[in-house]
Structure formats: structure tokens, C-alpha cells
Amino acid sequence: MISAYNDLEFIQTINPIGIQSKVQFDGYVLSIVKNEVSYGGEEGLYEIAVYKGDFQEELPGITNDNDTVKGFLTSVDVDAIIKKMYLVTGTEGKQI
């Protein structure tokens, strides 16, 4: 189960070049990326997006208002988002 940043497993991505981790929380998927085009990626920071099915979702408390992604995140920020996803969905995350 994924309950913190340190539990994440990242895979290498080719296009764009970087890393990604995906975590399933009930009906949502949290995508965490750091790559050459992500918000903050060139500074070594992460970007997250929340998906429901094939579509990105705005999720209050997780993403910014009127936006489906959130960037320029540290590992501590990602850790907090994982905990918030647990609180919002009531389920522990599962790596996918």
C-alpha cells in the first residue's frame, strides 16, 4: 500500500524524458511526474494530476481551483497530497 512519498515506485519515461508514478485511490488515479516539460521538472520538482477514468479531474484540496494539475511540488508536498487523497477517498493507495 502507498501511504507516503517513500512508498512510491517510479518508472522511467521516454517521451517526455523523466519519471512517473501512478497510485490508485478508489475511483481516482494520482499521477506524479517529474520530467523535462512538467511544472517544476527542470528544477527537480514534481507535478501531480488526478484522473477519474480517462479524464483529469479538479479535486478540491488536492489541485488548485479551476486547474487539474499542480506543479512545483517537493517530495514533502507529494507526501501531503498522498495523505489528502486517503482522506478524500477513504482508501489507501495502491501502486499501478
Secondary structure, DSSP 8 states (H G I E B T S, - for coil): -B-SGGG---EEETTTTEEEEEEEETTEEEEEEEETTSTTGGGT-EEEEEEETTEEE--BTTB-TT-SEEEEE-HHHHHHHHHHHHHHHSS-BEE-
